[in-house]
Amino acid sequence: MSKQVWYFTAKWCKPCQKIKPLWHKLEEECKDEIDFITVDVDERRDIALKMDISGMPTFVFAHEGMEIHRFSGADQGKLEQQVEKLMNM
């Protein structure tokens, strides 16, 4: 798909666990239009380094292979807003 959201997380990260239910809800609702990609930074340190991830959770939004937005933190409103923006592209 041409639209992606990357979720960089870790099992030990409490804010990551807090936002996880919303992530799964959005993934289910938007799965036909957006690829939702979960990356555990401890298991895939190579990807986290390549994408310059320094804090968790971090969300990276991409359209047609280009990063268009990113933010760190468990901000549920911001996550919903950015997924909606991506849906409308």
CYANA upper distance limits for C-alpha pairs under 8 A (distance plus 0.5 A):
  1 MET  CA     33 GLU  CA      7.79
  1 MET  CA     34 ILE  CA      7.14
  1 MET  CA     35 ASP  CA      6.89
  2 SER  CA     34 ILE  CA      8.05
  2 SER  CA     62 ALA  CA      8.32
  2 SER  CA     63 HIS  CA      6.01
  2 SER  CA     64 GLU  CA      5.01
  2 SER  CA     65 GLY  CA      7.28
  3 LYS  CA     33 GLU  CA      7.51
  3 LYS  CA     34 ILE  CA      5.44
  3 LYS  CA     35 ASP  CA      6.72
  3 LYS  CA     61 PHE  CA      8.19
  3 LYS  CA     62 ALA  CA      6.28
  3 LYS  CA     63 HIS  CA      5.12
  3 LYS  CA     64 GLU  CA      6.82
  3 LYS  CA     65 GLY  CA      8.41
  3 LYS  CA     86 LEU  CA      7.53
  3 LYS  CA     87 MET  CA      8.47
  4 GLN  CA     34 ILE  CA      5.86
  4 GLN  CA     35 ASP  CA      5.13
  4 GLN  CA     36 PHE  CA      6.41
  4 GLN  CA     37 ILE  CA      7.76
  4 GLN  CA     61 PHE  CA      6.35
  4 GLN  CA     62 ALA  CA      5.59
  4 GLN  CA     63 HIS  CA      6.99
  5 VAL  CA     34 ILE  CA      7.65
  5 VAL  CA     35 ASP  CA      6.82
  5 VAL  CA     36 PHE  CA      5.54
  5 VAL  CA     37 ILE  CA      6.62
  5 VAL  CA     59 PHE  CA      7.17
  5 VAL  CA     60 VAL  CA      6.10
  5 VAL  CA     61 PHE  CA      5.11
  5 VAL  CA     62 ALA  CA      6.86
  5 VAL  CA     83 VAL  CA      8.30
  6 TRP  CA     36 PHE  CA      6.63
  6 TRP  CA     37 ILE  CA      5.21
  6 TRP  CA     38 THR  CA      6.42
  6 TRP  CA     39 VAL  CA      7.70
  6 TRP  CA     58 THR  CA      8.41
  6 TRP  CA     59 PHE  CA      5.94
  6 TRP  CA     60 VAL  CA      5.45
  6 TRP  CA     61 PHE  CA      6.98
  7 TYR  CA     36 PHE  CA      8.08
  7 TYR  CA     37 ILE  CA      6.58
  7 TYR  CA     38 THR  CA      5.28
  7 TYR  CA     39 VAL  CA      6.51
  7 TYR  CA     57 PRO  CA      7.35
  7 TYR  CA     58 THR  CA      6.47
  7 TYR  CA     59 PHE  CA      5.31
  7 TYR  CA     60 VAL  CA      7.30
  8 PHE  CA     38 THR  CA      6.69
  8 PHE  CA     39 VAL  CA      5.39
  8 PHE  CA     40 ASP  CA      6.51
  8 PHE  CA     41 VAL  CA      6.79
  8 PHE  CA     48 ALA  CA      7.93
  8 PHE  CA     53 ILE  CA      8.17
  8 PHE  CA     56 MET  CA      6.76
  8 PHE  CA     57 PRO  CA      5.98
  8 PHE  CA     58 THR  CA      5.63
  8 PHE  CA     59 PHE  CA      6.88
  9 THR  CA     13 CYS  CA      7.55
  9 THR  CA     16 CYS  CA      6.31
  9 THR  CA     38 THR  CA      7.83
  9 THR  CA     39 VAL  CA      6.65
  9 THR  CA     40 ASP  CA      5.49
  9 THR  CA     41 VAL  CA      6.51
  9 THR  CA     56 MET  CA      6.08
  9 THR  CA     57 PRO  CA      5.61
  9 THR  CA     58 THR  CA      7.64
 10 ALA  CA     16 CYS  CA      7.38
 10 ALA  CA     40 ASP  CA      5.63
 10 ALA  CA     41 VAL  CA      6.36
 10 ALA  CA     42 ASP  CA      6.99
 10 ALA  CA     56 MET  CA      7.76
 10 ALA  CA     57 PRO  CA      8.33
 11 LYS  CA     16 CYS  CA      8.24
 11 LYS  CA     17 GLN  CA      7.95
 11 LYS  CA     40 ASP  CA      8.04
 13 CYS  CA     17 GLN  CA      7.00
 13 CYS  CA     56 MET  CA      7.50
 13 CYS  CA     57 PRO  CA      8.24
 14 LYS  CA     18 LYS  CA      6.75
 15 PRO  CA     19 ILE  CA      6.91
 15 PRO  CA     56 MET  CA      8.17
 15 PRO  CA     57 PRO  CA      7.37
 15 PRO  CA     73 GLY  CA      7.66
 15 PRO  CA     74 ALA  CA      6.04
 16 CYS  CA     20 LYS  CA      6.59
 16 CYS  CA     56 MET  CA      7.17
 16 CYS  CA     57 PRO  CA      5.77
 16 CYS  CA     74 ALA  CA      7.06
 17 GLN  CA     21 PRO  CA      8.33
 18 LYS  CA     74 ALA  CA      7.67
 19 ILE  CA     23 TRP  CA      6.84
 19 ILE  CA     74 ALA  CA      6.21
 19 ILE  CA     75 ASP  CA      8.30
 19 ILE  CA     76 GLN  CA      7.22
 20 LYS  CA     24 HIS  CA      6.80
 21 PRO  CA     25 LYS  CA      6.72
 22 LEU  CA     26 LEU  CA      6.63
 22 LEU  CA     76 GLN  CA      7.81
 23 TRP  CA     27 GLU  CA      6.54
 24 HIS  CA     28 GLU  CA      6.68
 25 LYS  CA     29 GLU  CA      6.74
 26 LEU  CA     30 CYS  CA      6.40
 26 LEU  CA     31 LYS  CA      8.42
 26 LEU  CA     80 GLU  CA      8.22
 26 LEU  CA     83 VAL  CA      8.44
 27 GLU  CA     31 LYS  CA      5.88
 27 GLU  CA     34 ILE  CA      8.41
 27 GLU  CA     35 ASP  CA      8.45
 27 GLU  CA     36 PHE  CA      6.53
 30 CYS  CA     34 ILE  CA      6.41
 30 CYS  CA     87 MET  CA      8.38
 31 LYS  CA     35 ASP  CA      6.79
 31 LYS  CA     36 PHE  CA      7.77
 33 GLU  CA     87 MET  CA      7.44
 34 ILE  CA     87 MET  CA      7.80
 39 VAL  CA     43 GLU  CA      8.32
 39 VAL  CA     44 ARG  CA      7.12
 39 VAL  CA     47 ILE  CA      8.38
 39 VAL  CA     48 ALA  CA      8.32
 40 ASP  CA     44 ARG  CA      6.47
 40 ASP  CA     45 ARG  CA      8.41
 41 VAL  CA     45 ARG  CA      5.51
 41 VAL  CA     47 ILE  CA      8.18
 41 VAL  CA     48 ALA  CA      6.33
 44 ARG  CA     48 ALA  CA      7.09
 45 ARG  CA     49 LEU  CA      6.55
 46 ASP  CA     50 LYS  CA      6.65
 47 ILE  CA     51 MET  CA      6.59
 48 ALA  CA     52 ASP  CA      6.52
 48 ALA  CA     53 ILE  CA      5.68
 49 LEU  CA     53 ILE  CA      6.65
 53 ILE  CA     58 THR  CA      7.57
 55 GLY  CA     72 SER  CA      6.99
 55 GLY  CA     73 GLY  CA      8.39
 56 MET  CA     72 SER  CA      6.77
 56 MET  CA     73 GLY  CA      6.95
 57 PRO  CA     72 SER  CA      6.07
 57 PRO  CA     73 GLY  CA      5.82
 57 PRO  CA     74 ALA  CA      6.87
 58 THR  CA     70 ARG  CA      7.60
 58 THR  CA     71 PHE  CA      6.19
 58 THR  CA     72 SER  CA      4.62
 58 THR  CA     73 GLY  CA      6.81
 59 PHE  CA     70 ARG  CA      5.95
 59 PHE  CA     71 PHE  CA      6.04
 59 PHE  CA     72 SER  CA      6.78
 59 PHE  CA     79 LEU  CA      8.40
 60 VAL  CA     67 GLU  CA      7.45
 60 VAL  CA     68 ILE  CA      8.39
 60 VAL  CA     69 HIS  CA      6.55
 60 VAL  CA     70 ARG  CA      4.88
 60 VAL  CA     71 PHE  CA      7.36
 61 PHE  CA     67 GLU  CA      6.31
 61 PHE  CA     68 ILE  CA      6.24
 61 PHE  CA     69 HIS  CA      5.67
 61 PHE  CA     70 ARG  CA      6.50
 61 PHE  CA     82 GLN  CA      8.35
 61 PHE  CA     86 LEU  CA      8.08
 62 ALA  CA     66 MET  CA      5.73
 62 ALA  CA     67 GLU  CA      4.74
 62 ALA  CA     68 ILE  CA      5.87
 62 ALA  CA     69 HIS  CA      7.63
 63 HIS  CA     67 GLU  CA      7.06
 63 HIS  CA     68 ILE  CA      7.19
 63 HIS  CA     86 LEU  CA      8.09
 75 ASP  CA     79 LEU  CA      6.77
 76 GLN  CA     80 GLU  CA      6.75
 77 GLY  CA     81 GLN  CA      6.59
 78 LYS  CA     82 GLN  CA      6.55
 79 LEU  CA     83 VAL  CA      6.66
 80 GLU  CA     84 GLU  CA      6.65
 81 GLN  CA     85 LYS  CA      6.76
 82 GLN  CA     86 LEU  CA      6.68
 83 VAL  CA     87 MET  CA      6.62
 84 GLU  CA     88 ASN  CA      6.87
 85 LYS  CA     89 MET  CA      7.06
